[in-house]
Amino acid sequence: MAKLKKVEQEEKTMEEFLQEFRRTAKESGYEGRLLIKEFKRGMNGIIRRKLMDAEHPTRSIEQWYERAVNLDRNWRKSRREKERLRERREMKTQAPRQNITEAQWQQLPQLQVWPSR
């Protein structure tokens, strides 16, 4: 039981957390509500709140597992998309490249061109 209380999701994906949780839960002897309570305690707070605020409450541990995995996947996908959009906006706001002037061109080192065979 003490081992189960130490299992936490932290930065792990829900799938990784779930594997560790299931393995440890087998040894704990917990079932039903106690098992659900420990699962909720160990998971990411954002996912836990979303599951607890759901219109149709989750009743079995298997439903908790399934819904938690789906929410975690969606949440991570949303974060990746948000990051991509932020990067695109940053690229658009960067100063446009200036054309090189003739004087600047003349100051560049000359490239040696080898004759083609």
MOPAC internal coordinates of N, CA, C and O (Angstrom, degrees):
PM7 1SCF
backbone

  N    0.0000 0     0.00 0     0.00 0    0    0    0
  C    1.4464 1     0.00 0     0.00 0    1    0    0
  C    1.5242 1   110.61 1     0.00 0    2    1    0
  O    1.2310 1   120.25 1   141.88 1    3    2    1
  N    1.3164 1   117.14 1   -38.12 1    3    2    1
  C    1.4632 1   120.98 1   179.93 1    5    3    2
  C    1.5278 1   110.33 1   -64.77 1    6    5    3
  O    1.2310 1   120.31 1   142.54 1    7    6    5
  N    1.3379 1   117.02 1   -37.46 1    7    6    5
  C    1.4632 1   120.49 1   178.07 1    9    7    6
  C    1.5225 1   110.71 1   -63.15 1   10    9    7
  O    1.2310 1   120.28 1   139.16 1   11   10    9
  N    1.3253 1   117.07 1   -40.84 1   11   10    9
  C    1.4567 1   121.47 1  -178.50 1   13   11   10
  C    1.5256 1   110.77 1   -63.84 1   14   13   11
  O    1.2310 1   120.33 1   143.85 1   15   14   13
  N    1.3151 1   116.97 1   -36.15 1   15   14   13
  C    1.4624 1   121.09 1   179.77 1   17   15   14
  C    1.5314 1   112.12 1   -68.68 1   18   17   15
  O    1.2310 1   120.17 1   161.26 1   19   18   17
  N    1.3215 1   117.28 1   -18.74 1   19   18   17
  C    1.4703 1   121.22 1   179.55 1   21   19   18
  C    1.5238 1   113.01 1   -90.08 1   22   21   19
  O    1.2310 1   120.10 1   167.41 1   23   22   21
  N    1.3274 1   117.42 1   -12.59 1   23   22   21
  C    1.4644 1   121.01 1  -177.60 1   25   23   22
  C    1.5305 1   108.71 1   -77.14 1   26   25   23
  O    1.2310 1   120.90 1   -60.45 1   27   26   25
  N    1.3402 1   115.89 1   119.55 1   27   26   25
  C    1.4568 1   121.32 1   179.80 1   29   27   26
  C    1.5182 1   109.61 1  -136.49 1   30   29   27
  O    1.2310 1   120.93 1   -30.43 1   31   30   29
  N    1.3221 1   115.83 1   149.57 1   31   30   29
  C    1.4550 1   121.31 1  -178.51 1   33   31   30
  C    1.5245 1   112.28 1   -70.35 1   34   33   31
  O    1.2310 1   120.35 1   132.88 1   35   34   33
  N    1.3095 1   116.94 1   -47.12 1   35   34   33
  C    1.4619 1   122.73 1  -176.91 1   37   35   34
  C    1.5271 1   109.90 1    49.31 1   38   37   35
  O    1.2310 1   119.30 1    60.54 1   39   38   37
  N    1.3213 1   118.95 1  -119.46 1   39   38   37
  C    1.4696 1   122.31 1  -177.50 1   41   39   38
  C    1.5285 1   113.28 1   -93.15 1   42   41   39
  O    1.2310 1   120.17 1   179.47 1   43   42   41
  N    1.3262 1   117.28 1    -0.53 1   43   42   41
  C    1.4616 1   120.84 1  -178.62 1   45   43   42
  C    1.5291 1   110.13 1   -70.99 1   46   45   43
  O    1.2310 1   121.11 1   -24.20 1   47   46   45
  N    1.3293 1   115.48 1   155.80 1   47   46   45
  C    1.4629 1   119.05 1   170.98 1   49   47   46
  C    1.5297 1   107.01 1   -70.03 1   50   49   47
  O    1.2310 1   120.87 1   -16.92 1   51   50   49
  N    1.3110 1   115.95 1   163.08 1   51   50   49
  C    1.4607 1   119.73 1   178.91 1   53   51   50
  C    1.5231 1   110.25 1   -63.03 1   54   53   51
  O    1.2310 1   120.22 1   143.70 1   55   54   53
  N    1.3350 1   117.18 1   -36.30 1   55   54   53
  C    1.4624 1   119.84 1   178.88 1   57   55   54
  C    1.5319 1   111.13 1   -61.28 1   58   57   55
  O    1.2310 1   120.49 1   136.65 1   59   58   57
  N    1.3350 1   116.67 1   -43.35 1   59   58   57
  C    1.4604 1   120.77 1   178.93 1   61   59   58
  C    1.5327 1   110.75 1   -64.88 1   62   61   59
  O    1.2310 1   121.06 1   134.07 1   63   62   61
  N    1.3288 1   115.57 1   -45.93 1   63   62   61
  C    1.4638 1   120.73 1   178.32 1   65   63   62
  C    1.5218 1   110.54 1   -61.09 1   66   65   63
  O    1.2310 1   120.31 1   136.92 1   67   66   65
  N    1.3204 1   117.01 1   -43.08 1   67   66   65
  C    1.4610 1   121.87 1  -177.66 1   69   67   66
  C    1.5249 1   111.64 1   -63.42 1   70   69   67
  O    1.2310 1   119.94 1   140.09 1   71   70   69
  N    1.3199 1   117.72 1   -39.91 1   71   70   69
  C    1.4682 1   120.29 1   177.55 1   73   71   70
  C    1.5263 1   110.56 1   -60.64 1   74   73   71
  O    1.2310 1   120.87 1   132.73 1   75   74   73
  N    1.3257 1   115.93 1   -47.27 1   75   74   73
  C    1.4582 1   120.15 1  -179.67 1   77   75   74
  C    1.5351 1   110.66 1   -65.84 1   78   77   75
  O    1.2310 1   120.81 1   138.19 1   79   78   77
  N    1.3328 1   116.06 1   -41.81 1   79   78   77
  C    1.4592 1   120.53 1  -178.97 1   81   79   78
  C    1.5284 1   110.96 1   -63.27 1   82   81   79
  O    1.2310 1   119.95 1   132.43 1   83   82   81
  N    1.3234 1   117.69 1   -47.57 1   83   82   81
  C    1.4692 1   121.13 1  -179.34 1   85   83   82
  C    1.5251 1   111.36 1   -60.67 1   86   85   83
  O    1.2310 1   120.84 1   135.59 1   87   86   85
  N    1.3224 1   116.00 1   -44.41 1   87   86   85
  C    1.4666 1   120.39 1  -179.48 1   89   87   86
  C    1.5363 1   110.32 1   -60.60 1   90   89   87
  O    1.2310 1   120.59 1   135.28 1   91   90   89
  N    1.3213 1   116.47 1   -44.72 1   91   90   89
  C    1.4651 1   121.29 1  -178.83 1   93   91   90
  C    1.5279 1   111.04 1   -72.88 1   94   93   91
  O    1.2310 1   119.89 1   144.89 1   95   94   93
  N    1.3288 1   117.82 1   -35.11 1   95   94   93
  C    1.4686 1   121.88 1  -179.02 1   97   95   94
  C    1.5245 1   111.84 1   -64.10 1   98   97   95
  O    1.2310 1   120.30 1   145.83 1   99   98   97
  N    1.3336 1   117.03 1   -34.17 1   99   98   97
  C    1.4672 1   120.57 1   178.73 1  101   99   98
  C    1.5250 1   110.75 1   -59.09 1  102  101   99
  O    1.2310 1   120.93 1   140.84 1  103  102  101
  N    1.3161 1   115.83 1   -39.16 1  103  102  101
  C    1.4626 1   120.91 1  -177.73 1  105  103  102
  C    1.5254 1   112.72 1   -78.75 1  106  105  103
  O    1.2310 1   120.13 1   161.18 1  107  106  105
  N    1.3281 1   117.36 1   -18.82 1  107  106  105
  C    1.4661 1   120.84 1  -173.02 1  109  107  106
  C    1.5249 1   113.80 1   -80.15 1  110  109  107
  O    1.2310 1   120.52 1   150.46 1  111  110  109
  N    1.3200 1   116.61 1   -29.54 1  111  110  109
  C    1.4566 1   119.76 1  -175.91 1  113  111  110
  C    1.5271 1   112.76 1    84.78 1  114  113  111
  O    1.2310 1   120.20 1   178.54 1  115  114  113
  N    1.3411 1   117.22 1    -1.46 1  115  114  113
  C    1.4743 1   120.53 1   178.40 1  117  115  114
  C    1.5175 1   110.43 1   -69.85 1  118  117  115
  O    1.2310 1   121.45 1   -34.23 1  119  118  117
  N    1.3359 1   114.83 1   145.77 1  119  118  117
  C    1.4634 1   122.02 1   176.29 1  121  119  118
  C    1.5165 1   108.49 1  -143.43 1  122  121  119
  O    1.2310 1   120.92 1   -10.74 1  123  122  121
  N    1.3292 1   115.84 1   169.26 1  123  122  121
  C    1.4639 1   122.21 1   171.71 1  125  123  122
  C    1.5153 1   114.95 1    51.93 1  126  125  123
  O    1.2310 1   121.46 1    49.23 1  127  126  125
  N    1.3356 1   114.81 1  -130.77 1  127  126  125
  C    1.4719 1   121.20 1  -174.91 1  129  127  126
  C    1.5237 1   113.47 1   -61.86 1  130  129  127
  O    1.2310 1   120.37 1   142.48 1  131  130  129
  N    1.3164 1   116.90 1   -37.52 1  131  130  129
  C    1.4685 1   119.48 1   178.72 1  133  131  130
  C    1.5290 1   111.17 1   -63.01 1  134  133  131
  O    1.2310 1   120.83 1   139.67 1  135  134  133
  N    1.3247 1   116.03 1   -40.33 1  135  134  133
  C    1.4535 1   120.49 1   179.04 1  137  135  134
  C    1.5276 1   110.39 1   -66.77 1  138  137  135
  O    1.2310 1   120.28 1   136.70 1  139  138  137
  N    1.3202 1   117.07 1   -43.30 1  139  138  137
  C    1.4648 1   121.50 1   177.44 1  141  139  138
  C    1.5281 1   110.15 1   -61.19 1  142  141  139
  O    1.2310 1   120.57 1   136.96 1  143  142  141
  N    1.3200 1   116.52 1   -43.04 1  143  142  141
  C    1.4635 1   121.21 1  -179.95 1  145  143  142
  C    1.5303 1   110.58 1   -58.92 1  146  145  143
  O    1.2310 1   120.17 1   134.87 1  147  146  145
  N    1.3247 1   117.28 1   -45.13 1  147  146  145
  C    1.4608 1   120.80 1   179.99 1  149  147  146
  C    1.5243 1   111.86 1   -68.76 1  150  149  147
  O    1.2310 1   120.38 1   144.26 1  151  150  149
  N    1.3236 1   116.88 1   -35.74 1  151  150  149
  C    1.4618 1   120.78 1   178.04 1  153  151  150
  C    1.5311 1   109.69 1   -64.09 1  154  153  151
  O    1.2310 1   120.60 1   133.11 1  155  154  153
  N    1.3266 1   116.46 1   -46.89 1  155  154  153
  C    1.4674 1   120.91 1   179.00 1  157  155  154
  C    1.5302 1   110.59 1   -61.47 1  158  157  155
  O    1.2310 1   120.39 1   138.23 1  159  158  157
  N    1.3172 1   116.86 1   -41.77 1  159  158  157
  C    1.4546 1   121.18 1  -178.57 1  161  159  158
  C    1.5286 1   111.68 1   -60.81 1  162  161  159
  O    1.2310 1   120.36 1   140.46 1  163  162  161
  N    1.3172 1   116.91 1   -39.54 1  163  162  161
  C    1.4529 1   121.09 1  -174.62 1  165  163  162
  C    1.5177 1   115.92 1   -82.97 1  166  165  163
  O    1.2310 1   120.21 1   163.15 1  167  166  165
  N    1.3355 1   117.20 1   -16.85 1  167  166  165
  C    1.4700 1   118.97 1  -174.85 1  169  167  166
  C    1.5275 1   113.03 1   -83.16 1  170  169  167
  O    1.2310 1   121.24 1   -15.13 1  171  170  169
  N    1.3031 1   115.24 1   164.87 1  171  170  169
  C    1.4561 1   124.33 1   176.65 1  173  171  170
  C    1.5303 1   109.63 1   -54.70 1  174  173  171
  O    1.2310 1   120.26 1   -45.67 1  175  174  173
  N    1.3271 1   117.11 1   134.33 1  175  174  173
  C    1.4670 1   122.05 1  -176.47 1  177  175  174
  C    1.5156 1   114.28 1   -59.89 1  178  177  175
  O    1.2310 1   119.88 1   143.23 1  179  178  177
  N    1.3249 1   117.84 1   -36.77 1  179  178  177
  C    1.4672 1   121.42 1   179.85 1  181  179  178
  C    1.5221 1   110.01 1   -63.55 1  182  181  179
  O    1.2310 1   120.60 1   133.18 1  183  182  181
  N    1.3182 1   116.47 1   -46.82 1  183  182  181
  C    1.4695 1   121.24 1  -179.58 1  185  183  182
  C    1.5255 1   109.63 1   -65.46 1  186  185  183
  O    1.2310 1   120.15 1   135.83 1  187  186  185
  N    1.3190 1   117.32 1   -44.17 1  187  186  185
  C    1.4724 1   121.25 1   179.54 1  189  187  186
  C    1.5332 1   111.16 1   -57.49 1  190  189  187
  O    1.2310 1   120.31 1   132.60 1  191  190  189
  N    1.3311 1   117.00 1   -47.40 1  191  190  189
  C    1.4759 1   119.97 1  -179.51 1  193  191  190
  C    1.5176 1   111.51 1   -62.04 1  194  193  191
  O    1.2310 1   120.72 1   137.27 1  195  194  193
  N    1.3297 1   116.23 1   -42.73 1  195  194  193
  C    1.4661 1   119.38 1   179.72 1  197  195  194
  C    1.5296 1   111.33 1   -62.26 1  198  197  195
  O    1.2310 1   120.45 1   138.29 1  199  198  197
  N    1.3265 1   116.74 1   -41.71 1  199  198  197
  C    1.4667 1   120.34 1   179.18 1  201  199  198
  C    1.5260 1   111.19 1   -66.94 1  202  201  199
  O    1.2310 1   120.33 1   140.58 1  203  202  201
  N    1.3110 1   116.97 1   -39.42 1  203  202  201
  C    1.4571 1   120.04 1  -177.86 1  205  203  202
  C    1.5281 1   111.69 1   -74.10 1  206  205  203
  O    1.2310 1   120.24 1   154.09 1  207  206  205
  N    1.3453 1   117.15 1   -25.91 1  207  206  205
  C    1.4614 1   121.57 1   178.52 1  209  207  206
  C    1.5270 1   112.99 1   -88.05 1  210  209  207
  O    1.2310 1   120.22 1   179.39 1  211  210  209
  N    1.3327 1   117.18 1    -0.61 1  211  210  209
  C    1.4651 1   121.05 1  -176.84 1  213  211  210
  C    1.5232 1   110.87 1   -61.64 1  214  213  211
  O    1.2310 1   121.69 1   -33.42 1  215  214  213
  N    1.3234 1   114.37 1   146.58 1  215  214  213
  C    1.4632 1   120.76 1  -178.95 1  217  215  214
  C    1.5242 1   111.43 1   -61.85 1  218  217  215
  O    1.2310 1   120.59 1   138.59 1  219  218  217
  N    1.3342 1   116.47 1   -41.41 1  219  218  217
  C    1.4670 1   120.99 1   179.38 1  221  219  218
  C    1.5254 1   107.79 1  -106.44 1  222  221  219
  O    1.2310 1   119.87 1   -72.31 1  223  222  221
  N    1.3159 1   117.85 1   107.69 1  223  222  221
  C    1.4676 1   120.30 1  -175.93 1  225  223  222
  C    1.5238 1   112.53 1   -61.58 1  226  225  223
  O    1.2310 1   121.81 1   -32.63 1  227  226  225
  N    1.3071 1   114.15 1   147.37 1  227  226  225
  C    1.4573 1   122.03 1   178.12 1  229  227  226
  C    1.5232 1   108.45 1   -85.96 1  230  229  227
  O    1.2310 1   120.32 1   -48.57 1  231  230  229
  N    1.3204 1   116.99 1   131.43 1  231  230  229
  C    1.4631 1   120.51 1  -174.07 1  233  231  230
  C    1.5337 1   113.83 1  -107.44 1  234  233  231
  O    1.2310 1   120.03 1   137.47 1  235  234  233
  N    1.3090 1   117.55 1   -42.53 1  235  234  233
  C    1.4725 1   119.20 1  -176.10 1  237  235  234
  C    1.5285 1   110.15 1  -100.72 1  238  237  235
  O    1.2310 1   120.94 1   -20.40 1  239  238  237
  N    1.3188 1   115.80 1   159.60 1  239  238  237
  C    1.4590 1   120.61 1   179.10 1  241  239  238
  C    1.5258 1   110.39 1   -63.97 1  242  241  239
  O    1.2310 1   120.06 1   144.42 1  243  242  241
  N    1.3164 1   117.50 1   -35.58 1  243  242  241
  C    1.4619 1   120.56 1   178.93 1  245  243  242
  C    1.5392 1   110.69 1   -64.17 1  246  245  243
  O    1.2310 1   120.14 1   141.58 1  247  246  245
  N    1.3451 1   117.34 1   -38.42 1  247  246  245
  C    1.4660 1   120.39 1   175.70 1  249  247  246
  C    1.5323 1   110.23 1   -64.82 1  250  249  247
  O    1.2310 1   120.45 1   139.83 1  251  250  249
  N    1.3178 1   116.75 1   -40.17 1  251  250  249
  C    1.4651 1   120.56 1   177.22 1  253  251  250
  C    1.5231 1   110.02 1   -59.86 1  254  253  251
  O    1.2310 1   120.67 1   134.17 1  255  254  253
  N    1.3234 1   116.32 1   -45.83 1  255  254  253
  C    1.4623 1   120.88 1  -179.93 1  257  255  254
  C    1.5347 1   110.21 1   -59.12 1  258  257  255
  O    1.2310 1   120.78 1   127.54 1  259  258  257
  N    1.3262 1   116.12 1   -52.46 1  259  258  257
  C    1.4657 1   121.78 1  -175.91 1  261  259  258
  C    1.5331 1   111.71 1   -61.38 1  262  261  259
  O    1.2310 1   120.68 1   130.86 1  263  262  261
  N    1.3177 1   116.31 1   -49.14 1  263  262  261
  C    1.4621 1   119.59 1  -178.78 1  265  263  262
  C    1.5195 1   111.94 1   -66.44 1  266  265  263
  O    1.2310 1   120.38 1   142.48 1  267  266  265
  N    1.3128 1   116.88 1   -37.52 1  267  266  265
  C    1.4612 1   120.61 1  -179.86 1  269  267  266
  C    1.5304 1   110.75 1   -64.77 1  270  269  267
  O    1.2310 1   120.09 1   137.37 1  271  270  269
  N    1.3146 1   117.44 1   -42.63 1  271  270  269
  C    1.4630 1   121.47 1   178.18 1  273  271  270
  C    1.5251 1   109.90 1   -62.01 1  274  273  271
  O    1.2310 1   120.23 1   133.27 1  275  274  273
  N    1.3203 1   117.17 1   -46.73 1  275  274  273
  C    1.4663 1   120.52 1  -179.91 1  277  275  274
  C    1.5235 1   112.05 1   -62.33 1  278  277  275
  O    1.2310 1   120.30 1   135.07 1  279  278  277
  N    1.3279 1   117.03 1   -44.93 1  279  278  277
  C    1.4649 1   120.13 1   179.03 1  281  279  278
  C    1.5249 1   111.34 1   -63.88 1  282  281  279
  O    1.2310 1   120.31 1   138.19 1  283  282  281
  N    1.3169 1   117.01 1   -41.81 1  283  282  281
  C    1.4575 1   120.72 1   179.90 1  285  283  282
  C    1.5252 1   110.46 1   -62.66 1  286  285  283
  O    1.2310 1   119.92 1   136.43 1  287  286  285
  N    1.3174 1   117.76 1   -43.57 1  287  286  285
  C    1.4740 1   121.12 1   177.83 1  289  287  286
  C    1.5231 1   110.40 1   -60.45 1  290  289  287
  O    1.2310 1   120.62 1   133.09 1  291  290  289
  N    1.3361 1   116.42 1   -46.91 1  291  290  289
  C    1.4630 1   120.03 1  -179.72 1  293  291  290
  C    1.5203 1   111.58 1   -63.52 1  294  293  291
  O    1.2310 1   120.29 1   138.29 1  295  294  293
  N    1.3204 1   117.04 1   -41.71 1  295  294  293
  C    1.4567 1   121.76 1   179.95 1  297  295  294
  C    1.5282 1   110.94 1   -62.43 1  298  297  295
  O    1.2310 1   120.32 1   135.59 1  299  298  297
  N    1.3321 1   116.98 1   -44.41 1  299  298  297
  C    1.4657 1   121.20 1   179.31 1  301  299  298
  C    1.5281 1   111.13 1   -67.05 1  302  301  299
  O    1.2310 1   120.69 1   140.53 1  303  302  301
  N    1.3170 1   116.29 1   -39.47 1  303  302  301
  C    1.4668 1   120.20 1   177.49 1  305  303  302
  C    1.5307 1   109.78 1   -63.04 1  306  305  303
  O    1.2310 1   120.43 1   137.75 1  307  306  305
  N    1.3186 1   116.78 1   -42.25 1  307  306  305
  C    1.4611 1   121.76 1   178.71 1  309  307  306
  C    1.5286 1   110.89 1   -62.23 1  310  309  307
  O    1.2310 1   120.35 1   137.88 1  311  310  309
  N    1.3240 1   116.94 1   -42.12 1  311  310  309
  C    1.4706 1   120.56 1   178.81 1  313  311  310
  C    1.5182 1   111.40 1   -63.57 1  314  313  311
  O    1.2310 1   119.95 1   139.72 1  315  314  313
  N    1.3516 1   117.69 1   -40.28 1  315  314  313
  C    1.4664 1   121.04 1   178.68 1  317  315  314
  C    1.5258 1   110.39 1   -64.90 1  318  317  315
  O    1.2310 1   120.57 1   137.12 1  319  318  317
  N    1.3256 1   116.51 1   -42.88 1  319  318  317
  C    1.4640 1   120.99 1   179.67 1  321  319  318
  C    1.5239 1   110.54 1   -64.25 1  322  321  319
  O    1.2310 1   120.32 1   138.32 1  323  322  321
  N    1.3094 1   117.00 1   -41.68 1  323  322  321
  C    1.4659 1   121.54 1   178.19 1  325  323  322
  C    1.5308 1   110.26 1   -60.66 1  326  325  323
  O    1.2310 1   120.56 1   138.73 1  327  326  325
  N    1.3248 1   116.53 1   -41.27 1  327  326  325
  C    1.4677 1   121.31 1   178.56 1  329  327  326
  C    1.5248 1   111.09 1   -65.13 1  330  329  327
  O    1.2310 1   120.05 1   137.32 1  331  330  329
  N    1.3338 1   117.52 1   -42.68 1  331  330  329
  C    1.4678 1   120.69 1   178.34 1  333  331  330
  C    1.5244 1   110.94 1   -62.19 1  334  333  331
  O    1.2310 1   120.27 1   137.11 1  335  334  333
  N    1.3264 1   117.08 1   -42.89 1  335  334  333
  C    1.4666 1   120.61 1   179.14 1  337  335  334
  C    1.5272 1   110.97 1   -64.18 1  338  337  335
  O    1.2310 1   120.28 1   140.13 1  339  338  337
  N    1.3248 1   117.07 1   -39.87 1  339  338  337
  C    1.4592 1   121.13 1   178.33 1  341  339  338
  C    1.5290 1   110.09 1   -62.47 1  342  341  339
  O    1.2310 1   120.41 1   136.85 1  343  342  341
  N    1.3246 1   116.82 1   -43.15 1  343  342  341
  C    1.4674 1   120.91 1   179.06 1  345  343  342
  C    1.5192 1   110.86 1   -63.25 1  346  345  343
  O    1.2310 1   119.89 1   139.04 1  347  346  345
  N    1.3239 1   117.82 1   -40.96 1  347  346  345
  C    1.4709 1   120.84 1   178.06 1  349  347  346
  C    1.5239 1   111.10 1   -61.96 1  350  349  347
  O    1.2310 1   120.44 1   135.52 1  351  350  349
  N    1.3281 1   116.77 1   -44.48 1  351  350  349
  C    1.4654 1   120.38 1   179.03 1  353  351  350
  C    1.5156 1   111.02 1   -61.37 1  354  353  351
  O    1.2310 1   120.68 1   138.61 1  355  354  353
  N    1.3212 1   116.30 1   -41.39 1  355  354  353
  C    1.4683 1   119.99 1   179.17 1  357  355  354
  C    1.5201 1   111.04 1   -63.80 1  358  357  355
  O    1.2310 1   120.02 1   140.54 1  359  358  357
  N    1.3143 1   117.56 1   -39.46 1  359  358  357
  C    1.4608 1   120.91 1   179.30 1  361  359  358
  C    1.5275 1   110.45 1   -64.10 1  362  361  359
  O    1.2310 1   120.40 1   141.06 1  363  362  361
  N    1.3229 1   116.84 1   -38.94 1  363  362  361
  C    1.4655 1   120.61 1  -178.82 1  365  363  362
  C    1.5241 1   111.87 1   -69.97 1  366  365  363
  O    1.2310 1   120.05 1   149.27 1  367  366  365
  N    1.3217 1   117.51 1   -30.73 1  367  366  365
  C    1.4583 1   120.08 1  -176.76 1  369  367  366
  C    1.5177 1   113.30 1   -87.36 1  370  369  367
  O    1.2310 1   120.18 1   171.95 1  371  370  369
  N    1.3289 1   117.27 1    -8.05 1  371  370  369
  C    1.4640 1   119.56 1   177.91 1  373  371  370
  C    1.5248 1   109.08 1   -67.31 1  374  373  371
  O    1.2310 1   120.81 1   -30.84 1  375  374  373
  N    1.3307 1   116.05 1   149.16 1  375  374  373
  C    1.4689 1   120.64 1  -179.78 1  377  375  374
  C    1.5210 1   109.83 1   -61.02 1  378  377  375
  O    1.2310 1   120.42 1   -42.44 1  379  378  377
  N    1.3207 1   116.80 1   137.56 1  379  378  377
  C    1.4654 1   119.08 1   178.60 1  381  379  378
  C    1.5279 1   110.42 1   -67.31 1  382  381  379
  O    1.2310 1   120.65 1   -29.67 1  383  382  381
  N    1.2986 1   116.37 1   150.33 1  383  382  381
  C    1.4654 1   120.81 1   179.83 1  385  383  382
  C    1.5252 1   108.90 1   -70.05 1  386  385  383
  O    1.2310 1   121.59 1   -39.93 1  387  386  385
  N    1.3124 1   114.56 1   140.07 1  387  386  385
  C    1.4607 1   119.68 1   179.89 1  389  387  386
  C    1.5223 1   109.12 1   -89.87 1  390  389  387
  O    1.2310 1   121.32 1   -31.44 1  391  390  389
  N    1.3111 1   115.09 1   148.56 1  391  390  389
  C    1.4546 1   119.29 1   175.97 1  393  391  390
  C    1.5224 1   108.54 1   -72.64 1  394  393  391
  O    1.2310 1   120.68 1   -34.14 1  395  394  393
  N    1.3119 1   116.31 1   145.86 1  395  394  393
  C    1.4588 1   120.87 1   179.51 1  397  395  394
  C    1.5317 1   108.80 1   -78.50 1  398  397  395
  O    1.2310 1   120.82 1   -41.14 1  399  398  397
  N    1.3119 1   116.04 1   138.86 1  399  398  397
  C    1.4685 1   120.34 1  -179.95 1  401  399  398
  C    1.5242 1   109.50 1   -83.26 1  402  401  399
  O    1.2310 1   120.76 1   -15.12 1  403  402  401
  N    1.3258 1   116.15 1   164.88 1  403  402  401
  C    1.4766 1   121.42 1   178.74 1  405  403  402
  C    1.5283 1   110.52 1   -61.32 1  406  405  403
  O    1.2310 1   120.26 1   140.82 1  407  406  405
  N    1.3437 1   117.11 1   -39.18 1  407  406  405
  C    1.4606 1   120.67 1  -179.45 1  409  407  406
  C    1.5349 1   110.26 1   -65.31 1  410  409  407
  O    1.2310 1   120.58 1   138.82 1  411  410  409
  N    1.3320 1   116.49 1   -41.18 1  411  410  409
  C    1.4635 1   120.15 1   178.47 1  413  411  410
  C    1.5297 1   109.87 1   -65.46 1  414  413  411
  O    1.2310 1   120.78 1   142.01 1  415  414  413
  N    1.3291 1   116.11 1   -37.99 1  415  414  413
  C    1.4572 1   121.22 1  -179.99 1  417  415  414
  C    1.5226 1   110.15 1   -61.62 1  418  417  415
  O    1.2310 1   120.61 1   137.93 1  419  418  417
  N    1.3218 1   116.44 1   -42.07 1  419  418  417
  C    1.4670 1   121.29 1  -178.77 1  421  419  418
  C    1.5296 1   111.75 1   -65.88 1  422  421  419
  O    1.2310 1   120.20 1   152.42 1  423  422  421
  N    1.3345 1   117.21 1   -27.58 1  423  422  421
  C    1.4598 1   120.64 1  -178.39 1  425  423  422
  C    1.5310 1   112.78 1   -81.20 1  426  425  423
  O    1.2310 1   120.05 1   165.17 1  427  426  425
  N    1.3083 1   117.51 1   -14.83 1  427  426  425
  C    1.4676 1   120.50 1   179.34 1  429  427  426
  C    1.5222 1   109.71 1   -69.01 1  430  429  427
  O    1.2310 1   119.79 1   -35.08 1  431  430  429
  N    1.3379 1   118.00 1   144.92 1  431  430  429
  C    1.4747 1   119.54 1   177.92 1  433  431  430
  C    1.5212 1   109.94 1   -63.57 1  434  433  431
  O    1.2310 1   121.65 1   -36.89 1  435  434  433
  N    1.3103 1   114.45 1   143.11 1  435  434  433
  C    1.4611 1   119.49 1  -179.68 1  437  435  434
  C    1.5268 1   110.12 1   -75.64 1  438  437  435
  O    1.2310 1   121.15 1   -41.43 1  439  438  437
  N    1.3147 1   115.40 1   138.57 1  439  438  437
  C    1.4533 1   120.44 1   176.75 1  441  439  438
  C    1.5214 1   109.06 1   -88.61 1  442  441  439
  O    1.2310 1   121.29 1   -39.21 1  443  442  441
  N    1.2866 1   115.13 1   140.79 1  443  442  441
  C    1.4736 1   120.11 1   177.76 1  445  443  442
  C    1.5182 1   106.85 1   -84.68 1  446  445  443
  O    1.2310 1   120.74 1   -56.95 1  447  446  445
  N    1.3081 1   116.19 1   123.05 1  447  446  445
  C    1.4624 1   120.50 1   179.46 1  449  447  446
  C    1.5087 1   107.74 1  -102.44 1  450  449  447
  O    1.2310 1   120.92 1   -55.59 1  451  450  449
  N    1.2972 1   115.85 1   124.41 1  451  450  449
  C    1.4542 1   121.43 1   179.12 1  453  451  450
  C    1.5137 1   110.04 1   -88.46 1  454  453  451
  O    1.2310 1   120.02 1   -41.05 1  455  454  453
  N    1.2834 1   117.58 1   138.95 1  455  454  453
  C    1.4721 1   119.41 1   179.53 1  457  455  454
  C    1.5255 1   110.42 1   -66.32 1  458  457  455
  O    1.2310 1   121.05 1   -36.87 1  459  458  457
  N    1.2979 1   115.60 1   143.13 1  459  458  457
  C    1.4649 1   118.91 1   179.68 1  461  459  458
  C    1.5343 1   107.99 1   -79.70 1  462  461  459
  O    1.2310 1   120.59 1   -26.58 1  463  462  461
  N    1.2724 1   116.48 1   153.42 1  463  462  461
  C    1.4805 1   121.73 1  -177.79 1  465  463  462
  C    1.4844 1   111.02 1   -94.44 1  466  465  463
  O    1.2310 1   120.10 1   180.00 1  467  466  465

